[in-house]
Amino acid sequence: MAVTMNKSYIRNFPLILVFLCSFAVPLGVAQETTGDTLESDQHSGMTDFYERQKMDEELRALRGDLDGISKRLTDLESTQDLIHKLMLKVSEIEGQLQIDDGSQSKLASALDGLKRDLNRLALKVNLLDTDIRKSLEVLAGDLSTESANLSQSGSVDKRARAVNASAPVDRAVPVLVDEKKDVKIFYEYAKGLYDKGSYNQSIELFRMLNEAFPENQYTKSGLYWSAKALTKADYKSSEALRVLRALVPRLKNHNKECVANLDTGTIHLERRECADAKKYLIEAKNICALDPIVNNQSLPQKRLTEYARYCTNE
């Protein structure tokens, strides 16, 4: 059929040419009056088409990235379950060991080493899990933005895709199994990350420390530094305020009791939450009077002076 039509077309081509030529003059006249407008409209239509097509391609790419990260997250959850089961098995074997005569001390030592390695692996997996979830949130936000823009007509501005600003997973994270042996080392490592400006990673490690040994003094210091890290991005951070308010009652006779009350009151003051600011700043003034750091002794009064300036209507 296609061959027949092509032959027919070739055979009738002279007639078609004559037919088109008979309309040449009218078409020329029409082109003088409307050609520019049609060309402009066609150009505009093609531009919109290609821009929407480009947006559609970006949207498909984002969805592909989202699916890939979701799969990685599923794999990580399976790994976490496996680590948990292995640690349970190690604990069972450890409980069955009889080492009174010392004959099985090597096996006990090997099991202890295996347990520490599993714990280290669990920490790394948890850090990676957090990192992936943050990437997933960023991609989900991009996907939502792209979908919204695609539903609108008109041109699309080029913009850089958001990237995950969290620090990469550190492979040198210390173990956290024994409170007496590990907590101080773990805390100092996390604090070192904070000092270097790796705030996201330090926050995650301080969180793990709190989950493992919530009553430890180093844990409480870690939570304070978590709050400080949160204020680096937003000095009036509501999340930092939440951490500090929950922490303050746990700091009786702790060396961070003064600064935690002071910082809590200061954030409330910055947010113009005057009643809460006054409460924490007065408490800070009483506690910080005995603080060994001289600057901490005077800061609460300075903040209360600012309170009187900004909260005169309270």
C-alpha positions in Angstrom: 0.0 0.0 0.0 2.8 2.4 0.9 4.6 1.7 -2.3 1.5 2.3 -4.3 0.8 5.6 -2.7 4.4 6.8 -3.3 4.2 5.9 -6.9 0.9 7.7 -7.2 2.3 10.7 -5.6 5.3 10.8 -8.0 3.0 10.3 -11.0 0.7 13.2 -9.9 3.5 15.5 -8.9 3.3 17.8 -11.9 -0.4 18.4 -11.3 0.2 19.1 -7.7 2.9 21.6 -8.7 0.6 23.4 -11.0 -2.1 23.5 -8.4 0.3 25.1 -5.8 1.6 27.6 -8.3 -2.0 28.8 -9.0 -2.1 29.8 -5.3 1.3 31.4 -5.2 0.2 35.1 -5.5 -2.6 35.0 -2.9 -0.3 33.2 -0.5 2.4 35.8 -1.1 0.0 38.6 -0.3 -1.2 36.9 2.9 2.4 36.4 4.0 3.1 40.1 3.7 0.4 40.9 6.3 0.5 38.0 8.7 3.8 36.2 8.2 5.7 38.1 10.9 2.9 37.4 13.5 2.7 33.7 12.6 6.5 33.3 12.8 6.6 35.0 16.2 3.7 32.9 17.5 5.3 29.7 16.2 8.6 30.6 17.8 7.0 31.4 21.1 5.1 28.1 21.0 8.2 26.1 20.2 10.1 27.8 23.0 7.4 26.9 25.6 7.3 23.4 24.2 11.0 22.8 24.6 11.1 24.4 28.0 8.3 22.2 29.2 10.0 19.2 27.7 13.2 20.1 29.5 11.3 20.4 32.8 9.7 17.0 32.2 13.1 15.4 31.6 14.4 17.0 34.8 11.4 15.7 36.7 11.9 12.2 35.4 15.6 12.4 36.4 14.6 13.5 39.9 12.2 10.7 40.2 14.9 8.2 39.2 17.3 9.6 41.8 14.5 9.4 44.4 13.8 5.7 43.5 17.6 5.0 43.7 17.9 6.5 47.2 14.8 4.8 48.4 16.3 1.5 47.3 19.6 2.3 49.2 17.5 3.1 52.3 15.7 -0.2 52.1 19.1 -2.0 51.7 20.4 -0.1 54.7 17.4 -1.1 56.9 18.0 -4.8 56.0 21.7 -4.3 57.0 20.6 -2.8 60.3 18.4 -5.8 61.0 21.2 -8.2 60.1 23.7 -6.4 62.4 21.1 -6.5 65.2 20.6 -10.3 64.8 24.4 -10.9 64.7 24.8 -8.9 67.9 22.1 -11.0 69.6 23.8 -14.2 68.5 27.2 -12.9 69.8 25.6 -12.1 73.2 24.0 -15.6 73.4 27.3 -17.2 72.7 29.0 -14.9 75.2 26.5 -15.9 77.9 27.2 -19.6 77.3 31.0 -19.4 77.7 32.5 -20.9 80.8 35.9 -19.2 81.3 36.6 -20.0 85.0 39.7 -22.1 84.1 40.9 -19.5 81.6 40.9 -22.1 78.8 38.4 -20.2 76.7 39.7 -16.7 77.4 40.9 -16.4 73.8 37.4 -17.2 72.5 35.9 -14.7 74.9 38.4 -12.0 73.7 37.6 -12.8 70.1 33.9 -12.5 70.8 34.4 -9.2 72.5 36.4 -7.9 69.5 33.6 -9.1 67.2 31.0 -7.3 69.3 33.0 -4.0 69.1 33.4 -4.4 65.4 29.7 -4.9 64.9 29.0 -1.9 67.1 31.4 0.2 65.0 29.6 -1.0 61.8 26.2 -0.2 63.3 27.4 3.4 64.0 28.6 3.8 60.5 25.4 2.4 59.0 23.3 4.7 61.2 25.4 7.7 60.0 24.9 6.6 56.4 21.2 6.1 57.1 20.9 9.7 58.3 22.9 11.0 55.4 20.7 9.2 52.9 17.5 10.4 54.6 18.7 14.0 54.3 19.4 13.5 50.6 15.9 12.0 50.3 14.4 15.0 51.9 16.3 17.3 49.5 15.3 15.3 46.4 11.7 15.2 47.6 11.7 19.0 47.9 13.2 19.3 44.4 10.6 16.9 43.1 7.8 18.9 44.6 9.2 22.2 43.2 9.7 20.7 39.7 6.2 19.3 39.7 4.7 22.6 40.7 6.7 24.5 38.0 5.8 21.9 35.4 2.1 22.5 36.0 2.5 26.3 35.3 2.7 27.7 31.8 5.4 30.1 30.7 9.2 30.1 30.8 11.3 28.4 33.5 14.2 30.1 35.1 17.4 28.0 35.3 18.4 27.3 38.9 21.0 25.2 40.6 19.8 21.9 42.2 20.0 21.8 45.9 22.7 19.6 47.3 23.0 17.8 50.6 25.2 19.9 52.9 25.7 17.3 55.5 29.2 16.0 56.1 30.2 12.7 54.6 30.2 9.6 56.8 33.4 9.4 58.8 34.9 5.9 58.7 36.9 6.5 61.9 34.0 6.8 64.3 35.0 5.2 67.7 33.1 2.3 69.1 30.4 2.9 71.8 29.9 -0.3 73.7 31.3 0.1 77.2 30.4 3.3 79.1 33.5 3.5 81.2 35.9 2.8 78.3 34.2 4.3 75.3 32.1 7.3 76.2 34.9 9.8 76.8 36.7 8.9 73.6 33.4 9.0 71.6 32.5 12.4 73.1 35.9 13.9 72.4 35.8 12.6 68.8 32.3 14.2 68.3 33.5 17.4 69.9 36.5 17.5 67.6 34.1 17.4 64.6 32.1 20.3 66.1 35.3 22.3 66.6 36.2 21.6 62.9 32.8 22.9 61.8 31.3 19.5 60.9 28.2 20.4 62.8 25.7 17.9 61.1 27.9 14.9 61.9 28.7 16.0 65.4 25.0 16.5 66.1 24.3 12.9 64.9 27.1 11.5 67.1 25.9 13.4 70.2 22.4 12.0 69.5 23.8 8.5 69.4 25.6 9.1 72.7 22.4 10.3 74.3 20.5 7.2 73.1 23.2 4.9 74.4 24.1 6.5 77.8 21.6 9.3 78.5 22.7 9.9 82.2 26.4 10.2 81.5 28.0 13.6 82.1 29.7 13.6 78.7 26.3 12.9 77.1 24.8 16.0 78.7 27.8 18.1 77.5 27.3 16.6 74.0 23.6 17.7 74.0 24.7 21.2 74.9 27.1 21.3 72.0 24.4 19.9 69.7 22.3 22.9 70.6 25.2 25.2 69.9 25.7 23.5 66.5 22.1 24.1 65.6 22.4 27.9 66.3 25.3 28.1 63.8 22.8 28.0 61.0 20.1 29.9 62.8 20.9 31.8 66.0 17.2 31.8 67.0 16.8 28.1 66.2 13.6 26.6 67.6 15.3 23.1 67.5 18.2 24.4 69.6 15.8 25.8 72.0 13.9 22.5 72.3 17.2 20.7 73.0 18.2 23.2 75.7 14.9 23.3 77.4 14.9 19.5 77.7 18.5 19.5 78.8 18.4 22.2 81.5 16.5 20.1 84.2 19.2 17.3 83.7 22.1 19.6 84.4 22.0 19.9 88.2 25.6 20.5 89.4 26.9 20.0 85.8 29.5 22.4 84.5 27.2 23.3 81.6 24.3 24.3 83.9 25.2 28.0 83.8 25.7 28.3 80.0 22.7 26.2 79.1 20.4 28.4 81.1 22.1 31.5 79.7 21.8 30.3 76.1 18.2 29.3 76.6 17.3 32.7 78.0 19.3 34.4 75.2 17.5 32.5 72.4 14.1 33.3 74.0 15.2 37.0 74.1 16.2 37.0 70.5 12.8 35.5 69.6 11.2 38.3 71.8 9.7 35.6 74.0 10.1 37.8 77.0 8.5 35.9 79.8 10.6 32.8 79.1 13.7 34.9 78.5 13.4 36.5 82.0 12.9 33.2 83.7 16.0 31.5 82.3 18.2 34.6 82.5 17.4 35.1 86.2 18.2 31.4 86.8 21.4 31.9 84.9 22.4 34.9 87.0 22.0 32.9 90.2 23.9 29.8 88.8 26.6 31.6 86.9 27.6 33.7 90.0 29.6 30.6 91.1 30.9 29.7 87.6 34.7 29.5 87.4 34.7 31.4 84.1 34.6 35.1 84.9 32.9 36.1 81.7 30.0 33.7 82.4 29.5 35.5 85.7 28.8 38.8 84.1 26.9 37.7 80.9 23.5 37.0 82.5 23.3 40.6 83.8 24.2 42.0 80.4 21.4 39.9 78.9 19.0 41.1 81.6 19.9 44.7 80.6 19.0 43.8 77.0 15.8 42.3 78.3 14.9 45.6 80.0 15.5 47.4 76.8 13.6 45.1 74.5 10.8 43.9 76.7 9.7 47.1 78.4 6.0 46.2 77.8 6.2 42.9 79.7 
